[in-house]
C-alpha cells in the first residue's frame, strides 16, 4: 500500500500513475496528511517548480524537484510527473526505459511532434530530455509512428471502421479482463444475442449509408466460439449489409485454437474474411495449462496449417511475455516455434495485471516476472521478429504492465493491421456493435473524440438495446 497527498494542484492521476511505475500492482491511497506508517509520497506545486517528497513511517526520507516550463499549458502537470520520476528513480534504483511516460500511445505523441515540424532526431531527443525515455524506446516510438502514418494517409473524409463484439469464450484465461462469458454457462443465449447484434449491425449501416467502411473487425471474447451455423449467420449478415469490395481489411479474431475447425475456416473464407488471428500466447505446454488454455501446442500448429491450407494469406499470432513462471528461455523457445510457422504478423504483449482478471483476484498465488527478465524477453522477441522479416508497425501501453513496458505489433510489408492502427491513433470514427463495445466518433475539424458505450452485460445489452442504438445516433451528431 502506497499513500500519496497533493498540495497546490489537482493532478491526482499524474501523481498516482507516476508512483505506479515504481510500485506496480499495489493499492494507492490518497490522504490529506502524511501517514505514520508505510510510504507516503507528497507532491507539491510551487510557483516556479514542483516538488516530490518521500516519507517512511511519517519521517522525511528524500525529496526532488523539477522546474515548471511556463511556455507549455501542461507545464505544471509535466513538472509534477518529472519530480516524482526523479525522486523515485533515485530511491528505488530503477530507471524505466519509458521514463516518466504513462500514456497509452507514445507513437501518437511522436507523430504529433513530427507533424508540428520536429525532425526524427529532434523527436527522439525530446522524448529523452522531457520524459527520460531511453534512446531505444524513443526510436521505437518514431519507427512505429512513421509506419502508422502510411496507413493513416489512406484515410478519406467520412471513412469509418466497424467493430463487432462476440463476448463468449470457452474458458476465462488467467490474465483476461475483457468482456467475455464462459460458453458452457451462456450457450442458451447465444442465438438471442446474435439476433440483437445483427439488428445493431443493420442499424449502424443505415446511419452511415454512402460512406466507405475502411475496416471490419470481429473480436471478443472469441468469435470462433460460435458454432459453424452461428458464425455463418453472422458473416452472412455482415456481407448483406456491408459492401466488402470497398473494405480494405476484414478481420476475425479467431484467437483460441480450441475453437477453430476446418468448417469454420471455410465459412470465414467463403464470406470474405481476409485476416485472422491464431493466438498461442506461448508455445510452452506447462504455461498453457497454468493460464487456463484448453489446447495443446500441437493444436496450435495443426490449426495454423489448416488455415494456410484453406487459403488464408494474412495470419497474425499473439504472444504474451512475462506469463506466470516463464523465463526468457521459455520465450526464446516460443519464438523459435513461431518462426517455423512464419506468420504474416505477430503481436507481442507484455503481461498487464488487470483489475478484472483472475490473476489480480488470485495475485498472492503467483510470482510475477522481474523487470530485468522482461527486458531480456522483449529483446528476444524483437530479434526474432526481425529474423522473420517482421517490422514494428503499431504499439500501445497499458496500466499495470509488467515492468512498465509495451505491446508491439510486427508485420511483413503490406500486412499491417489497419484496424489496430485506427483504434490506437483515434483519427477515424469507429462504430462498435455488441455488448461492451465502445464507439469512438472523431471530429477532424475540432480534433475531438466522443465515446458512446454499449453496456457490458449480455442480458442488459439485449434489454436496453434501443438505448444503445440511440447512444450511437447521438454520438454521430458530433462528427
C-alpha positions as CSV (number, residue, x, y, z in Angstrom):
1,X,0.0,0.0,0.0
2,X,1.4,3.4,-1.0
3,X,-0.1,6.7,0.3
4,X,0.1,10.0,-1.5
5,X,-1.0,13.5,-0.9
6,X,-1.0,16.6,-3.1
7,X,-0.8,20.4,-2.4
8,X,-1.5,23.3,-4.7
9,X,-2.6,21.3,-7.7
10,X,-5.2,18.7,-8.7
11,X,-3.2,16.3,-10.9
12,X,-4.2,13.3,-8.9
13,X,-4.0,10.8,-11.8
14,X,-0.5,12.1,-12.7
15,X,0.7,11.5,-9.2
16,X,-0.8,8.0,-8.9
17,X,0.4,6.8,-12.3
18,X,3.8,8.2,-11.6
19,X,4.1,6.3,-8.4
20,X,2.7,3.2,-10.1
21,X,5.7,3.0,-12.5
22,X,7.9,2.2,-9.5
23,X,5.5,0.4,-7.2
24,X,3.2,-1.6,-9.6
25,X,0.3,-3.8,-8.6
26,X,-0.4,-2.4,-5.2
27,X,-3.1,-0.1,-3.7
28,X,-2.7,3.7,-3.9
29,X,-4.5,5.7,-1.2
30,X,-4.9,9.4,-1.4
31,X,-4.6,11.0,2.0
32,X,-4.7,14.6,3.4
33,X,-1.8,14.1,5.8
34,X,1.4,12.2,5.8
35,X,0.8,8.6,7.1
36,X,2.6,7.4,10.2
37,X,3.1,4.0,8.6
38,X,4.5,2.8,5.3
39,X,5.5,5.0,2.3
40,X,3.8,8.4,1.6
41,X,4.7,10.4,-1.5
42,X,3.8,14.1,-1.2
43,X,3.5,16.2,-4.4
44,X,3.7,20.0,-4.1
45,X,3.3,22.6,-6.8
46,X,5.3,25.8,-6.0
47,X,5.3,29.0,-8.1
48,X,8.3,28.0,-10.4
49,X,8.8,24.3,-9.6
50,X,7.2,21.1,-8.4
51,X,8.5,19.1,-5.5
52,X,8.1,15.4,-4.6
53,X,8.9,14.2,-1.1
54,X,9.1,10.6,0.2
55,X,8.2,9.8,3.8
56,X,8.7,6.5,5.5
57,X,6.6,5.9,8.7
58,X,6.0,9.6,8.8
59,X,9.6,10.7,8.6
60,X,11.0,12.6,5.6
61,X,13.5,10.4,3.7
62,X,14.2,12.2,0.4
63,X,13.0,14.9,-2.0
64,X,13.5,16.1,-5.5
65,X,12.1,18.9,-7.7
66,X,11.6,19.9,-11.3
67,X,11.2,23.4,-12.9
68,X,7.9,24.3,-14.4
69,X,8.0,25.0,-18.2
70,X,5.9,28.2,-18.3
71,X,5.8,28.1,-22.1
72,X,3.6,25.0,-22.0
73,X,0.0,24.7,-20.9
74,X,1.0,21.3,-19.5
75,X,4.0,22.7,-17.7
76,X,2.8,22.1,-14.1
77,X,1.5,18.6,-14.9
78,X,4.7,17.6,-16.6
79,X,6.7,19.0,-13.7
80,X,4.6,17.1,-11.2
81,X,5.4,13.8,-13.0
82,X,9.0,14.6,-13.6
83,X,9.6,15.4,-9.9
84,X,8.1,12.1,-8.9
85,X,10.1,10.3,-11.5
86,X,13.4,11.9,-10.4
87,X,12.7,11.1,-6.7
88,X,11.6,7.5,-7.1
89,X,14.2,6.5,-9.7
90,X,16.9,7.5,-7.3
91,X,15.3,5.9,-4.3
92,X,14.4,2.6,-6.0
93,X,17.4,2.4,-8.3
94,X,15.1,1.6,-11.2
95,X,15.3,3.7,-14.3
96,X,12.4,2.5,-16.6
97,X,13.1,2.6,-20.3
98,X,9.9,4.5,-20.9
99,X,10.9,7.1,-18.3
100,X,8.0,9.1,-16.9
101,X,5.6,8.2,-19.7
102,X,2.4,6.6,-18.5
103,X,0.3,7.3,-21.6
104,X,-1.1,4.5,-23.8
105,X,0.0,5.9,-27.1
106,X,3.7,7.2,-27.2
107,X,3.8,6.8,-31.0
108,X,0.9,9.2,-31.3
109,X,2.9,11.8,-29.3
110,X,5.9,11.2,-31.7
111,X,3.6,11.6,-34.7
112,X,2.2,14.9,-33.3
113,X,5.7,16.2,-32.7
114,X,6.9,15.4,-36.3
115,X,3.7,16.8,-37.7
116,X,4.4,20.1,-35.9
117,X,7.8,20.3,-37.6
118,X,10.2,18.2,-35.5
119,X,12.7,16.0,-37.3
120,X,13.1,12.4,-36.3
121,X,16.2,13.1,-34.4
122,X,14.6,16.1,-32.6
123,X,11.7,13.9,-31.7
124,X,14.0,11.3,-30.2
125,X,15.8,14.0,-28.2
126,X,12.5,15.4,-27.0
127,X,11.4,12.0,-25.6
128,X,14.8,11.6,-23.9
129,X,15.1,15.1,-22.4
130,X,11.4,15.7,-21.5
131,X,10.3,12.2,-20.4
132,X,13.6,10.5,-19.5
133,X,12.9,7.8,-22.2
134,X,15.8,5.6,-23.3
135,X,17.0,6.1,-26.8
136,X,15.9,2.6,-27.8
137,X,12.3,3.3,-26.8
138,X,12.3,6.8,-28.3
139,X,13.4,5.4,-31.6
140,X,10.8,2.7,-31.4
141,X,8.1,5.4,-31.0
142,X,9.4,7.2,-34.0
143,X,9.6,4.0,-36.1
144,X,6.0,3.0,-35.2
145,X,4.7,6.5,-35.8
146,X,6.1,6.5,-39.4
147,X,4.6,3.1,-40.1
148,X,1.3,4.2,-38.8
149,X,1.3,7.3,-40.8
150,X,1.4,5.2,-44.0
151,X,-1.9,3.7,-43.1
152,X,-3.4,6.9,-41.7
153,X,-2.6,8.6,-45.1
154,X,-5.2,6.2,-46.7
155,X,-8.0,7.8,-44.6
156,X,-10.6,9.8,-46.5
157,X,-13.1,12.2,-45.1
158,X,-16.2,10.2,-44.0
159,X,-14.4,6.9,-43.6
160,X,-15.4,4.7,-40.7
161,X,-14.5,1.3,-39.3
162,X,-16.8,-1.2,-37.6
163,X,-16.1,-3.4,-34.6
164,X,-18.3,-6.3,-33.9
165,X,-18.1,-7.9,-30.5
166,X,-18.6,-11.6,-29.6
167,X,-18.3,-11.7,-25.8
168,X,-18.2,-15.5,-25.5
169,X,-15.2,-17.7,-24.7
170,X,-14.7,-21.4,-23.9
171,X,-13.0,-20.5,-20.6
172,X,-11.7,-17.4,-18.9
173,X,-7.9,-17.2,-19.1
174,X,-5.9,-16.3,-16.0
175,X,-4.9,-12.8,-17.3
176,X,-8.0,-11.8,-19.2
177,X,-10.2,-8.9,-18.2
178,X,-12.2,-8.5,-21.5
179,X,-15.9,-8.7,-21.6
180,X,-16.2,-12.4,-22.0
181,X,-18.7,-15.1,-20.8
182,X,-18.0,-18.8,-20.5
183,X,-19.8,-20.6,-23.3
184,X,-21.0,-23.5,-21.2
185,X,-23.0,-21.1,-19.0
186,X,-24.3,-18.8,-21.7
187,X,-24.8,-21.2,-24.6
188,X,-28.6,-20.8,-24.5
189,X,-28.5,-17.0,-25.1
190,X,-26.0,-17.0,-28.0
191,X,-28.7,-17.1,-30.7
192,X,-30.7,-14.4,-29.0
193,X,-27.6,-12.3,-28.7
194,X,-26.9,-12.7,-32.4
195,X,-30.4,-11.6,-33.2
196,X,-29.7,-8.2,-31.5
197,X,-26.2,-8.0,-32.8
198,X,-27.3,-8.4,-36.4
199,X,-30.1,-5.8,-35.8
200,X,-27.4,-3.4,-34.5
201,X,-25.2,-4.0,-37.5
202,X,-28.1,-3.2,-39.8
203,X,-28.9,0.0,-37.8
204,X,-25.2,1.1,-37.9
205,X,-25.1,0.6,-41.7
206,X,-28.3,2.7,-42.1
207,X,-26.7,5.5,-40.1
208,X,-23.6,5.6,-42.3
209,X,-25.1,4.8,-45.7
210,X,-23.0,6.1,-48.5
211,X,-19.8,6.3,-46.5
212,X,-16.8,4.0,-47.1
213,X,-16.3,1.3,-44.4
214,X,-12.5,1.0,-44.3
215,X,-12.1,-2.0,-42.0
216,X,-14.3,-4.5,-40.2
217,X,-13.0,-6.3,-37.1
218,X,-14.8,-9.1,-35.3
219,X,-13.4,-9.5,-31.9
220,X,-14.3,-10.6,-28.4
221,X,-14.2,-12.8,-26.4
222,X,-13.5,-15.4,-29.0
223,X,-15.7,-15.0,-32.2
224,X,-14.9,-18.6,-33.2
225,X,-16.5,-19.9,-30.0
226,X,-19.7,-19.6,-32.1
227,X,-20.6,-22.8,-33.8
228,X,-20.4,-23.2,-37.6
229,X,-24.1,-22.3,-38.2
230,X,-23.9,-19.3,-35.9
231,X,-20.7,-18.0,-37.4
232,X,-22.1,-18.3,-40.9
233,X,-25.2,-16.5,-39.9
234,X,-23.2,-13.6,-38.5
235,X,-20.8,-13.4,-41.5
236,X,-23.7,-13.6,-44.0
237,X,-25.4,-10.6,-42.2
238,X,-22.1,-8.7,-42.5
239,X,-22.0,-9.4,-46.2
240,X,-25.6,-8.4,-46.7
241,X,-25.2,-5.0,-45.0
242,X,-21.6,-4.0,-45.9
243,X,-20.1,-3.7,-49.4
244,X,-16.9,-5.7,-48.8
245,X,-15.5,-4.6,-52.2
246,X,-14.9,-1.2,-50.6
247,X,-13.4,-2.6,-47.3
248,X,-9.6,-2.6,-47.1
249,X,-9.4,-5.1,-44.3
250,X,-11.9,-7.8,-42.9
251,X,-10.5,-9.4,-39.7
252,X,-11.8,-12.2,-37.4
253,X,-10.0,-12.7,-34.2
254,X,-10.1,-16.5,-34.3
255,X,-7.9,-16.4,-31.2
256,X,-8.1,-19.7,-29.4
257,X,-7.0,-22.8,-31.3
258,X,-9.5,-24.9,-29.4
259,X,-12.4,-23.1,-31.1
260,X,-11.2,-23.3,-34.7
261,X,-12.4,-26.0,-37.0
262,X,-11.8,-26.7,-40.7
263,X,-15.5,-25.9,-41.3
264,X,-15.3,-22.5,-39.6
265,X,-12.2,-21.6,-41.5
266,X,-14.1,-22.4,-44.8
267,X,-17.0,-20.3,-43.7
268,X,-14.8,-17.3,-42.9
269,X,-13.1,-17.7,-46.3
270,X,-16.4,-18.0,-48.1
271,X,-17.7,-14.7,-46.7
272,X,-14.6,-12.6,-47.5
273,X,-12.6,-12.7,-44.2
274,X,-9.0,-11.9,-45.2
275,X,-7.1,-11.6,-42.0
276,X,-7.4,-13.9,-38.9
277,X,-5.5,-14.2,-35.6
278,X,-4.5,-17.5,-34.2
279,X,-3.2,-16.7,-30.7
280,X,-0.9,-19.2,-29.0
281,X,0.2,-16.7,-26.3
282,X,3.0,-19.2,-25.5
283,X,4.3,-22.4,-27.1
284,X,5.1,-23.9,-23.7
285,X,2.6,-26.5,-22.7
286,X,3.1,-26.1,-18.9
287,X,2.2,-22.4,-19.3
288,X,-0.9,-23.1,-21.4
289,X,-2.2,-25.4,-18.7
290,X,-1.4,-22.9,-16.0
291,X,-3.2,-20.0,-17.6
292,X,-6.3,-22.0,-18.4
293,X,-6.0,-22.6,-22.2
294,X,-7.7,-25.9,-23.1
295,X,-5.5,-26.8,-26.0
296,X,-2.1,-28.2,-26.8
297,X,0.9,-26.7,-28.6
298,X,0.3,-29.3,-31.3
299,X,-3.3,-28.0,-31.7
300,X,-1.8,-24.5,-32.5
301,X,0.4,-26.0,-35.2
302,X,-2.4,-28.1,-36.7
303,X,-4.9,-25.2,-36.8
304,X,-2.3,-22.9,-38.3
305,X,-1.5,-25.4,-41.1
306,X,-5.3,-25.9,-41.6
307,X,-5.7,-22.1,-42.1
308,X,-3.0,-22.0,-44.7
309,X,-4.5,-25.0,-46.5
310,X,-7.9,-23.2,-46.6
311,X,-6.1,-20.3,-48.3
312,X,-5.5,-17.6,-45.6
313,X,-2.6,-15.5,-46.6
314,X,-2.7,-13.0,-43.7
315,X,-2.4,-14.7,-40.3
316,X,-1.5,-12.9,-37.1
317,X,-0.2,-14.6,-34.0
318,X,-0.3,-13.1,-30.5
319,X,2.1,-13.9,-27.7
320,X,2.4,-12.7,-24.1
321,X,5.6,-12.0,-22.4
322,X,6.1,-12.4,-18.6
323,X,3.4,-15.0,-18.2
324,X,3.4,-16.6,-14.8
325,X,6.5,-18.8,-14.2
326,X,8.0,-18.2,-17.7
327,X,11.7,-17.3,-18.2
328,X,13.5,-15.6,-21.1
329,X,14.4,-19.1,-22.4
330,X,10.8,-20.1,-22.4
331,X,10.1,-17.0,-24.6
332,X,13.1,-17.9,-26.8
333,X,11.5,-21.4,-27.3
334,X,8.1,-19.8,-28.1
335,X,9.7,-17.5,-30.7
336,X,11.7,-20.4,-32.3
337,X,8.4,-22.4,-32.8
338,X,6.6,-19.4,-34.2
339,X,9.4,-18.7,-36.6
340,X,8.9,-22.2,-38.0
341,X,5.3,-21.3,-38.7
342,X,6.2,-17.9,-40.3
343,X,3.1,-15.8,-39.6
344,X,2.4,-12.6,-41.6
345,X,2.2,-10.6,-38.4
346,X,2.9,-11.1,-34.7
347,X,1.7,-9.0,-31.8
348,X,3.9,-9.2,-28.7
349,X,2.1,-8.3,-25.5
350,X,3.7,-7.7,-22.1
351,X,1.6,-9.1,-19.3
352,X,-0.7,-6.5,-17.7
353,X,-2.3,-7.4,-14.4
354,X,-5.7,-6.0,-15.0
355,X,-8.2,-5.3,-12.2
356,X,-10.9,-7.6,-13.5
357,X,-8.6,-10.6,-14.2
358,X,-8.4,-13.8,-12.2
359,X,-4.7,-13.1,-11.9
360,X,-5.5,-9.9,-9.9
361,X,-8.0,-11.7,-7.8
362,X,-5.5,-14.5,-7.0
363,X,-2.5,-12.3,-7.1
364,X,-0.8,-13.8,-4.0
365,X,-0.7,-17.3,-5.6
366,X,1.6,-16.2,-8.4
367,X,5.1,-14.9,-8.8
368,X,5.5,-12.2,-11.4
369,X,8.5,-11.9,-13.7
370,X,11.1,-9.4,-12.6
371,X,11.9,-6.3,-14.8
372,X,15.4,-7.5,-15.9
373,X,14.0,-10.8,-17.1
374,X,11.2,-9.0,-19.0
375,X,13.9,-6.8,-20.7
376,X,15.5,-10.0,-22.0
377,X,12.2,-11.3,-23.2
378,X,11.4,-8.1,-25.1
379,X,14.9,-8.2,-26.7
380,X,14.5,-11.8,-27.7
381,X,11.0,-11.2,-29.3
382,X,12.3,-8.1,-31.2
383,X,15.3,-10.1,-32.6
384,X,13.1,-13.0,-33.7
385,X,10.6,-10.6,-35.3
386,X,13.5,-9.2,-37.3
387,X,14.6,-12.7,-38.3
388,X,11.1,-13.4,-39.5
389,X,11.1,-10.3,-41.7
390,X,8.6,-8.6,-39.4
391,X,8.9,-4.9,-38.6
392,X,7.1,-2.8,-35.9
393,X,4.0,-1.1,-37.2
394,X,1.9,-0.3,-34.1
395,X,2.3,-0.1,-30.4
396,X,0.4,0.7,-27.2
397,X,0.8,0.5,-23.5
398,X,-1.4,-0.3,-20.5
399,X,-1.6,0.4,-16.9
400,X,-0.1,-2.2,-14.6
401,X,2.0,-3.6,-17.3
402,X,4.9,-5.8,-16.0
403,X,8.0,-3.6,-16.0
404,X,6.1,-0.6,-17.4
405,X,6.9,-1.8,-21.0
406,X,4.8,-2.0,-24.1
407,X,2.8,-4.1,-26.6
408,X,4.2,-4.1,-30.2
409,X,2.7,-5.3,-33.4
410,X,5.2,-6.6,-36.0
411,X,4.3,-7.4,-39.6
412,X,5.6,-8.2,-43.1
413,X,5.4,-5.3,-45.6
414,X,1.7,-4.8,-46.6
415,X,0.3,-6.9,-43.7
416,X,-0.3,-4.0,-41.3
417,X,-3.4,-4.4,-39.2
418,X,-5.4,-1.4,-40.4
419,X,-8.0,-1.6,-37.6
420,X,-5.2,-1.9,-35.0
421,X,-3.7,1.4,-36.2
422,X,-7.0,3.2,-36.4
423,X,-8.1,2.2,-32.9
424,X,-4.8,3.3,-31.5
425,X,-4.4,6.6,-33.3
426,X,-8.0,7.8,-33.0
427,X,-8.1,9.6,-36.3
428,X,-11.2,7.9,-37.6
429,X,-14.8,7.1,-36.4
430,X,-15.1,3.5,-35.2
431,X,-18.5,2.3,-34.5
432,X,-18.9,-0.7,-32.2
433,X,-21.7,-3.3,-32.2
434,X,-22.3,-5.8,-29.4
435,X,-22.1,-6.0,-25.6
436,X,-19.2,-4.0,-24.1
437,X,-18.3,-2.2,-27.4
438,X,-17.1,1.4,-27.4
439,X,-18.0,3.7,-30.3
440,X,-15.5,6.4,-30.9
441,X,-16.7,9.3,-33.0
442,X,-13.9,11.5,-34.5
443,X,-14.4,15.1,-35.5
444,X,-11.5,16.1,-37.7
445,X,-12.1,19.8,-37.7
446,X,-12.1,20.0,-33.9
447,X,-9.7,17.1,-33.3
448,X,-12.3,15.8,-30.9
449,X,-13.3,12.3,-29.9
450,X,-16.7,11.4,-28.4
451,X,-17.3,8.0,-27.0
452,X,-20.6,6.1,-26.7
453,X,-20.5,2.9,-24.7
454,X,-22.6,-0.3,-25.0
455,X,-23.4,-1.9,-21.7
456,X,-21.2,-5.0,-20.9
457,X,-23.8,-7.5,-19.6
458,X,-25.4,-9.7,-22.3
459,X,-28.9,-9.6,-20.8
460,X,-28.6,-5.9,-20.1
461,X,-27.4,-5.3,-23.7
462,X,-30.4,-7.1,-25.1
463,X,-32.8,-5.5,-22.5
464,X,-31.5,-1.9,-23.2
465,X,-31.0,-2.4,-26.9
466,X,-32.9,0.6,-28.1
467,X,-30.9,2.8,-25.7
468,X,-27.7,1.5,-27.2
469,X,-28.9,2.5,-30.7
470,X,-29.9,5.9,-29.6
471,X,-26.5,6.5,-28.0
472,X,-24.8,5.9,-31.3
473,X,-27.2,8.1,-33.2
474,X,-26.5,11.0,-30.7
475,X,-22.7,10.4,-30.7
476,X,-22.5,10.6,-34.5
477,X,-24.0,14.1,-34.4
478,X,-20.6,15.2,-33.1
479,X,-18.8,14.5,-36.4
